[in-house]
C-alpha cells in the first residue's frame, strides 16, 4: 500500500488523527470520486474510457488520480483482464450511501423536480446485497 494512500489512521485534510470517518469523507469529497463510484455501482466492469465518457471527465489525469485513490483504499479494483470494478468494500460503501440517494430523490420531489429521479430509474443498477 502506498505511503500516501487514503486509509484510516493516516492524517488527511482537516484531520490529523486519521479517524476513519474523516478519511472516508476526505476520499469521497475529492473531485469526481463519488461520481466514479456511483457509475460503477451496478458491479459491472468498465474500462477507463467508459468511465471517463460516462462521468464526462475531460481530464484523464484527474480520473487516473481518483481511480488510483479508490484502488489504494480497496474500494475499486483494476482487474487483470482490464477494466475497473467495485470491490466488496466498495459495495458496502455504496449500500451505506443508498439511503442518502433515496433522501435526495425525495428532496427533489419535494421541490417539484420529479424529473430528476435518477435513483429510481436505476433501481436495477443499485448495489447488490452482500
Chimera marker file (.cmm) of the C-alpha trace (Angstrom):
<marker_set name="trace">
<marker id="1" x="0.000" y="0.000" z="0.000" r="1" g="1" b="0" radius="0.5"/>
<marker id="2" x="1.464" y="3.395" z="-0.958" r="1" g="1" b="0" radius="0.5"/>
<marker id="3" x="2.520" y="5.699" z="1.873" r="1" g="1" b="0" radius="0.5"/>
<marker id="4" x="0.147" y="8.422" z="0.680" r="1" g="1" b="0" radius="0.5"/>
<marker id="5" x="-2.908" y="6.112" z="0.467" r="1" g="1" b="0" radius="0.5"/>
<marker id="6" x="-6.111" y="7.426" z="1.984" r="1" g="1" b="0" radius="0.5"/>
<marker id="7" x="-6.692" y="4.827" z="4.673" r="1" g="1" b="0" radius="0.5"/>
<marker id="8" x="-7.841" y="5.079" z="8.304" r="1" g="1" b="0" radius="0.5"/>
<marker id="9" x="-5.079" y="6.083" z="10.685" r="1" g="1" b="0" radius="0.5"/>
<marker id="10" x="-3.301" y="8.365" z="8.245" r="1" g="1" b="0" radius="0.5"/>
<marker id="11" x="-3.798" y="12.132" z="8.504" r="1" g="1" b="0" radius="0.5"/>
<marker id="12" x="-5.958" y="13.782" z="5.840" r="1" g="1" b="0" radius="0.5"/>
<marker id="13" x="-7.160" y="17.284" z="5.113" r="1" g="1" b="0" radius="0.5"/>
<marker id="14" x="-8.773" y="18.723" z="8.244" r="1" g="1" b="0" radius="0.5"/>
<marker id="15" x="-7.914" y="15.686" z="10.399" r="1" g="1" b="0" radius="0.5"/>
<marker id="16" x="-4.535" y="14.974" z="11.915" r="1" g="1" b="0" radius="0.5"/>
<marker id="17" x="-5.878" y="11.911" z="13.734" r="1" g="1" b="0" radius="0.5"/>
<marker id="18" x="-6.874" y="9.974" z="10.631" r="1" g="1" b="0" radius="0.5"/>
<marker id="19" x="-10.180" y="8.898" z="12.155" r="1" g="1" b="0" radius="0.5"/>
<marker id="20" x="-11.937" y="6.537" z="9.717" r="1" g="1" b="0" radius="0.5"/>
<marker id="21" x="-14.922" y="8.827" z="9.088" r="1" g="1" b="0" radius="0.5"/>
<marker id="22" x="-12.639" y="11.771" z="8.333" r="1" g="1" b="0" radius="0.5"/>
<marker id="23" x="-10.562" y="9.721" z="5.890" r="1" g="1" b="0" radius="0.5"/>
<marker id="24" x="-13.714" y="8.407" z="4.176" r="1" g="1" b="0" radius="0.5"/>
<marker id="25" x="-15.174" y="11.923" z="3.886" r="1" g="1" b="0" radius="0.5"/>
<marker id="26" x="-11.887" y="13.248" z="2.522" r="1" g="1" b="0" radius="0.5"/>
<marker id="27" x="-11.708" y="10.496" z="-0.087" r="1" g="1" b="0" radius="0.5"/>
<marker id="28" x="-15.337" y="10.821" z="-1.160" r="1" g="1" b="0" radius="0.5"/>
<marker id="29" x="-15.124" y="14.608" z="-1.163" r="1" g="1" b="0" radius="0.5"/>
<marker id="30" x="-12.425" y="14.641" z="-3.814" r="1" g="1" b="0" radius="0.5"/>
<marker id="31" x="-13.454" y="15.829" z="-7.244" r="1" g="1" b="0" radius="0.5"/>
<marker id="32" x="-15.158" y="13.042" z="-9.243" r="1" g="1" b="0" radius="0.5"/>
<marker id="33" x="-14.655" y="10.316" z="-6.594" r="1" g="1" b="0" radius="0.5"/>
<marker id="34" x="-18.346" y="9.861" z="-5.797" r="1" g="1" b="0" radius="0.5"/>
<marker id="35" x="-19.320" y="10.191" z="-9.452" r="1" g="1" b="0" radius="0.5"/>
<marker id="36" x="-16.897" y="7.421" z="-10.430" r="1" g="1" b="0" radius="0.5"/>
<marker id="37" x="-18.106" y="5.215" z="-7.600" r="1" g="1" b="0" radius="0.5"/>
<marker id="38" x="-21.754" y="5.881" z="-8.479" r="1" g="1" b="0" radius="0.5"/>
<marker id="39" x="-21.067" y="4.984" z="-12.124" r="1" g="1" b="0" radius="0.5"/>
<marker id="40" x="-19.635" y="1.622" z="-11.053" r="1" g="1" b="0" radius="0.5"/>
<marker id="41" x="-22.479" y="0.846" z="-8.631" r="1" g="1" b="0" radius="0.5"/>
<marker id="42" x="-24.029" y="-1.920" z="-10.753" r="1" g="1" b="0" radius="0.5"/>
<marker id="43" x="-20.990" y="-4.120" z="-10.159" r="1" g="1" b="0" radius="0.5"/>
<marker id="44" x="-20.072" y="-4.344" z="-13.832" r="1" g="1" b="0" radius="0.5"/>
<marker id="45" x="-16.542" y="-3.846" z="-15.056" r="1" g="1" b="0" radius="0.5"/>
<marker id="46" x="-15.811" y="-0.668" z="-17.032" r="1" g="1" b="0" radius="0.5"/>
<marker id="47" x="-12.794" y="0.500" z="-18.977" r="1" g="1" b="0" radius="0.5"/>
<marker id="48" x="-11.025" y="3.756" z="-18.218" r="1" g="1" b="0" radius="0.5"/>
<marker id="49" x="-12.505" y="5.290" z="-21.376" r="1" g="1" b="0" radius="0.5"/>
<marker id="50" x="-16.033" y="4.152" z="-20.475" r="1" g="1" b="0" radius="0.5"/>
<marker id="51" x="-15.757" y="5.717" z="-17.036" r="1" g="1" b="0" radius="0.5"/>
<marker id="52" x="-14.286" y="8.898" z="-18.493" r="1" g="1" b="0" radius="0.5"/>
<marker id="53" x="-17.104" y="9.146" z="-21.038" r="1" g="1" b="0" radius="0.5"/>
<marker id="54" x="-19.949" y="8.223" z="-18.673" r="1" g="1" b="0" radius="0.5"/>
<marker id="55" x="-18.736" y="10.633" z="-15.989" r="1" g="1" b="0" radius="0.5"/>
<marker id="56" x="-17.922" y="13.328" z="-18.571" r="1" g="1" b="0" radius="0.5"/>
<marker id="57" x="-14.467" y="13.848" z="-17.090" r="1" g="1" b="0" radius="0.5"/>
<marker id="58" x="-12.352" y="15.811" z="-19.519" r="1" g="1" b="0" radius="0.5"/>
<marker id="59" x="-9.030" y="15.392" z="-17.711" r="1" g="1" b="0" radius="0.5"/>
<marker id="60" x="-7.552" y="11.880" z="-17.895" r="1" g="1" b="0" radius="0.5"/>
<marker id="61" x="-5.048" y="12.885" z="-15.191" r="1" g="1" b="0" radius="0.5"/>
<marker id="62" x="-7.826" y="13.627" z="-12.699" r="1" g="1" b="0" radius="0.5"/>
<marker id="63" x="-9.572" y="10.339" z="-13.452" r="1" g="1" b="0" radius="0.5"/>
<marker id="64" x="-6.278" y="8.462" z="-13.125" r="1" g="1" b="0" radius="0.5"/>
<marker id="65" x="-5.724" y="10.059" z="-9.701" r="1" g="1" b="0" radius="0.5"/>
<marker id="66" x="-9.237" y="9.244" z="-8.476" r="1" g="1" b="0" radius="0.5"/>
<marker id="67" x="-9.067" y="5.655" z="-9.659" r="1" g="1" b="0" radius="0.5"/>
<marker id="68" x="-5.675" y="5.226" z="-8.004" r="1" g="1" b="0" radius="0.5"/>
<marker id="69" x="-7.001" y="6.629" z="-4.704" r="1" g="1" b="0" radius="0.5"/>
<marker id="70" x="-10.077" y="4.404" z="-4.869" r="1" g="1" b="0" radius="0.5"/>
<marker id="71" x="-7.868" y="1.405" z="-5.664" r="1" g="1" b="0" radius="0.5"/>
<marker id="72" x="-5.459" y="2.195" z="-2.823" r="1" g="1" b="0" radius="0.5"/>
<marker id="73" x="-8.456" y="2.389" z="-0.475" r="1" g="1" b="0" radius="0.5"/>
<marker id="74" x="-9.681" y="-1.037" z="-1.687" r="1" g="1" b="0" radius="0.5"/>
<marker id="75" x="-12.940" y="0.431" z="-2.992" r="1" g="1" b="0" radius="0.5"/>
<marker id="76" x="-12.233" y="-0.202" z="-6.679" r="1" g="1" b="0" radius="0.5"/>
<marker id="77" x="-10.029" y="-2.810" z="-8.318" r="1" g="1" b="0" radius="0.5"/>
<marker id="78" x="-8.374" y="-2.926" z="-11.740" r="1" g="1" b="0" radius="0.5"/>
<marker id="79" x="-8.903" y="-6.454" z="-12.935" r="1" g="1" b="0" radius="0.5"/>
<marker id="80" x="-6.172" y="-8.402" z="-14.726" r="1" g="1" b="0" radius="0.5"/>
<marker id="81" x="-8.291" y="-8.682" z="-17.859" r="1" g="1" b="0" radius="0.5"/>
<marker id="82" x="-8.691" y="-4.910" z="-17.809" r="1" g="1" b="0" radius="0.5"/>
<marker id="83" x="-11.432" y="-2.710" z="-16.517" r="1" g="1" b="0" radius="0.5"/>
<marker id="84" x="-12.378" y="-1.263" z="-13.158" r="1" g="1" b="0" radius="0.5"/>
<marker id="85" x="-14.877" y="-2.807" z="-10.802" r="1" g="1" b="0" radius="0.5"/>
<marker id="86" x="-16.155" y="-2.079" z="-7.303" r="1" g="1" b="0" radius="0.5"/>
<marker id="87" x="-14.788" y="-4.369" z="-4.587" r="1" g="1" b="0" radius="0.5"/>
<marker id="88" x="-16.829" y="-5.920" z="-1.791" r="1" g="1" b="0" radius="0.5"/>
<marker id="89" x="-15.702" y="-3.000" z="0.407" r="1" g="1" b="0" radius="0.5"/>
<marker id="90" x="-16.874" y="-0.593" z="-2.285" r="1" g="1" b="0" radius="0.5"/>
<marker id="91" x="-20.245" y="-2.345" z="-2.491" r="1" g="1" b="0" radius="0.5"/>
<marker id="92" x="-20.675" y="-1.963" z="1.272" r="1" g="1" b="0" radius="0.5"/>
<marker id="93" x="-19.870" y="1.730" z="0.894" r="1" g="1" b="0" radius="0.5"/>
<marker id="94" x="-22.473" y="2.044" z="-1.856" r="1" g="1" b="0" radius="0.5"/>
<marker id="95" x="-25.024" y="0.325" z="0.377" r="1" g="1" b="0" radius="0.5"/>
<marker id="96" x="-24.233" y="2.899" z="3.071" r="1" g="1" b="0" radius="0.5"/>
<marker id="97" x="-24.742" y="5.714" z="0.539" r="1" g="1" b="0" radius="0.5"/>
<marker id="98" x="-28.048" y="4.253" z="-0.700" r="1" g="1" b="0" radius="0.5"/>
<marker id="99" x="-30.187" y="5.978" z="1.993" r="1" g="1" b="0" radius="0.5"/>
<marker id="100" x="-28.641" y="9.323" z="1.014" r="1" g="1" b="0" radius="0.5"/>
<marker id="101" x="-29.537" y="8.666" z="-2.621" r="1" g="1" b="0" radius="0.5"/>
<marker id="102" x="-33.129" y="7.889" z="-1.609" r="1" g="1" b="0" radius="0.5"/>
<marker id="103" x="-33.276" y="11.009" z="0.581" r="1" g="1" b="0" radius="0.5"/>
<marker id="104" x="-32.032" y="13.155" z="-2.295" r="1" g="1" b="0" radius="0.5"/>
<marker id="105" x="-34.707" y="11.758" z="-4.587" r="1" g="1" b="0" radius="0.5"/>
<marker id="106" x="-37.406" y="12.525" z="-2.002" r="1" g="1" b="0" radius="0.5"/>
<marker id="107" x="-35.983" y="16.020" z="-1.627" r="1" g="1" b="0" radius="0.5"/>
<marker id="108" x="-36.118" y="16.562" z="-5.393" r="1" g="1" b="0" radius="0.5"/>
<marker id="109" x="-39.792" y="15.543" z="-5.363" r="1" g="1" b="0" radius="0.5"/>
<marker id="110" x="-40.494" y="17.996" z="-2.514" r="1" g="1" b="0" radius="0.5"/>
<marker id="111" x="-39.135" y="20.852" z="-4.590" r="1" g="1" b="0" radius="0.5"/>
<marker id="112" x="-41.086" y="19.775" z="-7.673" r="1" g="1" b="0" radius="0.5"/>
<marker id="113" x="-38.282" y="18.062" z="-9.589" r="1" g="1" b="0" radius="0.5"/>
<marker id="114" x="-39.641" y="14.543" z="-10.091" r="1" g="1" b="0" radius="0.5"/>
<marker id="115" x="-37.802" y="14.551" z="-13.421" r="1" g="1" b="0" radius="0.5"/>
<marker id="116" x="-34.526" y="14.181" z="-11.507" r="1" g="1" b="0" radius="0.5"/>
<marker id="117" x="-35.316" y="10.764" z="-10.046" r="1" g="1" b="0" radius="0.5"/>
<marker id="118" x="-32.230" y="9.045" z="-11.414" r="1" g="1" b="0" radius="0.5"/>
<marker id="119" x="-32.101" y="6.823" z="-8.354" r="1" g="1" b="0" radius="0.5"/>
<marker id="120" x="-35.494" y="5.243" z="-9.110" r="1" g="1" b="0" radius="0.5"/>
<marker id="121" x="-34.712" y="4.950" z="-12.812" r="1" g="1" b="0" radius="0.5"/>
<marker id="122" x="-31.689" y="2.880" z="-11.952" r="1" g="1" b="0" radius="0.5"/>
<marker id="123" x="-33.105" y="0.626" z="-9.209" r="1" g="1" b="0" radius="0.5"/>
<marker id="124" x="-31.848" y="-2.337" z="-11.202" r="1" g="1" b="0" radius="0.5"/>
<marker id="125" x="-28.380" y="-0.809" z="-11.023" r="1" g="1" b="0" radius="0.5"/>
<marker id="126" x="-28.306" y="-0.360" z="-7.272" r="1" g="1" b="0" radius="0.5"/>
<marker id="127" x="-25.603" y="-2.141" z="-5.312" r="1" g="1" b="0" radius="0.5"/>
<marker id="128" x="-26.044" y="-5.857" z="-4.909" r="1" g="1" b="0" radius="0.5"/>
<marker id="129" x="-26.578" y="-7.112" z="-1.375" r="1" g="1" b="0" radius="0.5"/>
<marker id="130" x="-23.523" y="-8.773" z="0.063" r="1" g="1" b="0" radius="0.5"/>
<link id1="1" id2="2" r="1" g="1" b="0" radius="0.2"/>
<link id1="2" id2="3" r="1" g="1" b="0" radius="0.2"/>
<link id1="3" id2="4" r="1" g="1" b="0" radius="0.2"/>
<link id1="4" id2="5" r="1" g="1" b="0" radius="0.2"/>
<link id1="5" id2="6" r="1" g="1" b="0" radius="0.2"/>
<link id1="6" id2="7" r="1" g="1" b="0" radius="0.2"/>
<link id1="7" id2="8" r="1" g="1" b="0" radius="0.2"/>
<link id1="8" id2="9" r="1" g="1" b="0" radius="0.2"/>
<link id1="9" id2="10" r="1" g="1" b="0" radius="0.2"/>
<link id1="10" id2="11" r="1" g="1" b="0" radius="0.2"/>
<link id1="11" id2="12" r="1" g="1" b="0" radius="0.2"/>
<link id1="12" id2="13" r="1" g="1" b="0" radius="0.2"/>
<link id1="13" id2="14" r="1" g="1" b="0" radius="0.2"/>
<link id1="14" id2="15" r="1" g="1" b="0" radius="0.2"/>
<link id1="15" id2="16" r="1" g="1" b="0" radius="0.2"/>
<link id1="16" id2="17" r="1" g="1" b="0" radius="0.2"/>
<link id1="17" id2="18" r="1" g="1" b="0" radius="0.2"/>
<link id1="18" id2="19" r="1" g="1" b="0" radius="0.2"/>
<link id1="19" id2="20" r="1" g="1" b="0" radius="0.2"/>
<link id1="20" id2="21" r="1" g="1" b="0" radius="0.2"/>
<link id1="21" id2="22" r="1" g="1" b="0" radius="0.2"/>
<link id1="22" id2="23" r="1" g="1" b="0" radius="0.2"/>
<link id1="23" id2="24" r="1" g="1" b="0" radius="0.2"/>
<link id1="24" id2="25" r="1" g="1" b="0" radius="0.2"/>
<link id1="25" id2="26" r="1" g="1" b="0" radius="0.2"/>
<link id1="26" id2="27" r="1" g="1" b="0" radius="0.2"/>
<link id1="27" id2="28" r="1" g="1" b="0" radius="0.2"/>
<link id1="28" id2="29" r="1" g="1" b="0" radius="0.2"/>
<link id1="29" id2="30" r="1" g="1" b="0" radius="0.2"/>
<link id1="30" id2="31" r="1" g="1" b="0" radius="0.2"/>
<link id1="31" id2="32" r="1" g="1" b="0" radius="0.2"/>
<link id1="32" id2="33" r="1" g="1" b="0" radius="0.2"/>
<link id1="33" id2="34" r="1" g="1" b="0" radius="0.2"/>
<link id1="34" id2="35" r="1" g="1" b="0" radius="0.2"/>
<link id1="35" id2="36" r="1" g="1" b="0" radius="0.2"/>
<link id1="36" id2="37" r="1" g="1" b="0" radius="0.2"/>
<link id1="37" id2="38" r="1" g="1" b="0" radius="0.2"/>
<link id1="38" id2="39" r="1" g="1" b="0" radius="0.2"/>
<link id1="39" id2="40" r="1" g="1" b="0" radius="0.2"/>
<link id1="40" id2="41" r="1" g="1" b="0" radius="0.2"/>
<link id1="41" id2="42" r="1" g="1" b="0" radius="0.2"/>
<link id1="42" id2="43" r="1" g="1" b="0" radius="0.2"/>
<link id1="43" id2="44" r="1" g="1" b="0" radius="0.2"/>
<link id1="44" id2="45" r="1" g="1" b="0" radius="0.2"/>
<link id1="45" id2="46" r="1" g="1" b="0" radius="0.2"/>
<link id1="46" id2="47" r="1" g="1" b="0" radius="0.2"/>
<link id1="47" id2="48" r="1" g="1" b="0" radius="0.2"/>
<link id1="48" id2="49" r="1" g="1" b="0" radius="0.2"/>
<link id1="49" id2="50" r="1" g="1" b="0" radius="0.2"/>
<link id1="50" id2="51" r="1" g="1" b="0" radius="0.2"/>
<link id1="51" id2="52" r="1" g="1" b="0" radius="0.2"/>
<link id1="52" id2="53" r="1" g="1" b="0" radius="0.2"/>
<link id1="53" id2="54" r="1" g="1" b="0" radius="0.2"/>
<link id1="54" id2="55" r="1" g="1" b="0" radius="0.2"/>
<link id1="55" id2="56" r="1" g="1" b="0" radius="0.2"/>
<link id1="56" id2="57" r="1" g="1" b="0" radius="0.2"/>
<link id1="57" id2="58" r="1" g="1" b="0" radius="0.2"/>
<link id1="58" id2="59" r="1" g="1" b="0" radius="0.2"/>
<link id1="59" id2="60" r="1" g="1" b="0" radius="0.2"/>
<link id1="60" id2="61" r="1" g="1" b="0" radius="0.2"/>
<link id1="61" id2="62" r="1" g="1" b="0" radius="0.2"/>
<link id1="62" id2="63" r="1" g="1" b="0" radius="0.2"/>
<link id1="63" id2="64" r="1" g="1" b="0" radius="0.2"/>
<link id1="64" id2="65" r="1" g="1" b="0" radius="0.2"/>
<link id1="65" id2="66" r="1" g="1" b="0" radius="0.2"/>
<link id1="66" id2="67" r="1" g="1" b="0" radius="0.2"/>
<link id1="67" id2="68" r="1" g="1" b="0" radius="0.2"/>
<link id1="68" id2="69" r="1" g="1" b="0" radius="0.2"/>
<link id1="69" id2="70" r="1" g="1" b="0" radius="0.2"/>
<link id1="70" id2="71" r="1" g="1" b="0" radius="0.2"/>
<link id1="71" id2="72" r="1" g="1" b="0" radius="0.2"/>
<link id1="72" id2="73" r="1" g="1" b="0" radius="0.2"/>
<link id1="73" id2="74" r="1" g="1" b="0" radius="0.2"/>
<link id1="74" id2="75" r="1" g="1" b="0" radius="0.2"/>
<link id1="75" id2="76" r="1" g="1" b="0" radius="0.2"/>
<link id1="76" id2="77" r="1" g="1" b="0" radius="0.2"/>
<link id1="77" id2="78" r="1" g="1" b="0" radius="0.2"/>
<link id1="78" id2="79" r="1" g="1" b="0" radius="0.2"/>
<link id1="79" id2="80" r="1" g="1" b="0" radius="0.2"/>
<link id1="80" id2="81" r="1" g="1" b="0" radius="0.2"/>
<link id1="81" id2="82" r="1" g="1" b="0" radius="0.2"/>
<link id1="82" id2="83" r="1" g="1" b="0" radius="0.2"/>
<link id1="83" id2="84" r="1" g="1" b="0" radius="0.2"/>
<link id1="84" id2="85" r="1" g="1" b="0" radius="0.2"/>
<link id1="85" id2="86" r="1" g="1" b="0" radius="0.2"/>
<link id1="86" id2="87" r="1" g="1" b="0" radius="0.2"/>
<link id1="87" id2="88" r="1" g="1" b="0" radius="0.2"/>
<link id1="88" id2="89" r="1" g="1" b="0" radius="0.2"/>
<link id1="89" id2="90" r="1" g="1" b="0" radius="0.2"/>
<link id1="90" id2="91" r="1" g="1" b="0" radius="0.2"/>
<link id1="91" id2="92" r="1" g="1" b="0" radius="0.2"/>
<link id1="92" id2="93" r="1" g="1" b="0" radius="0.2"/>
<link id1="93" id2="94" r="1" g="1" b="0" radius="0.2"/>
<link id1="94" id2="95" r="1" g="1" b="0" radius="0.2"/>
<link id1="95" id2="96" r="1" g="1" b="0" radius="0.2"/>
<link id1="96" id2="97" r="1" g="1" b="0" radius="0.2"/>
<link id1="97" id2="98" r="1" g="1" b="0" radius="0.2"/>
<link id1="98" id2="99" r="1" g="1" b="0" radius="0.2"/>
<link id1="99" id2="100" r="1" g="1" b="0" radius="0.2"/>
<link id1="100" id2="101" r="1" g="1" b="0" radius="0.2"/>
<link id1="101" id2="102" r="1" g="1" b="0" radius="0.2"/>
<link id1="102" id2="103" r="1" g="1" b="0" radius="0.2"/>
<link id1="103" id2="104" r="1" g="1" b="0" radius="0.2"/>
<link id1="104" id2="105" r="1" g="1" b="0" radius="0.2"/>
<link id1="105" id2="106" r="1" g="1" b="0" radius="0.2"/>
<link id1="106" id2="107" r="1" g="1" b="0" radius="0.2"/>
<link id1="107" id2="108" r="1" g="1" b="0" radius="0.2"/>
<link id1="108" id2="109" r="1" g="1" b="0" radius="0.2"/>
<link id1="109" id2="110" r="1" g="1" b="0" radius="0.2"/>
<link id1="110" id2="111" r="1" g="1" b="0" radius="0.2"/>
<link id1="111" id2="112" r="1" g="1" b="0" radius="0.2"/>
<link id1="112" id2="113" r="1" g="1" b="0" radius="0.2"/>
<link id1="113" id2="114" r="1" g="1" b="0" radius="0.2"/>
<link id1="114" id2="115" r="1" g="1" b="0" radius="0.2"/>
<link id1="115" id2="116" r="1" g="1" b="0" radius="0.2"/>
<link id1="116" id2="117" r="1" g="1" b="0" radius="0.2"/>
<link id1="117" id2="118" r="1" g="1" b="0" radius="0.2"/>
<link id1="118" id2="119" r="1" g="1" b="0" radius="0.2"/>
<link id1="119" id2="120" r="1" g="1" b="0" radius="0.2"/>
<link id1="120" id2="121" r="1" g="1" b="0" radius="0.2"/>
<link id1="121" id2="122" r="1" g="1" b="0" radius="0.2"/>
<link id1="122" id2="123" r="1" g="1" b="0" radius="0.2"/>
<link id1="123" id2="124" r="1" g="1" b="0" radius="0.2"/>
<link id1="124" id2="125" r="1" g="1" b="0" radius="0.2"/>
<link id1="125" id2="126" r="1" g="1" b="0" radius="0.2"/>
<link id1="126" id2="127" r="1" g="1" b="0" radius="0.2"/>
<link id1="127" id2="128" r="1" g="1" b="0" radius="0.2"/>
<link id1="128" id2="129" r="1" g="1" b="0" radius="0.2"/>
<link id1="129" id2="130" r="1" g="1" b="0" radius="0.2"/>
</marker_set>
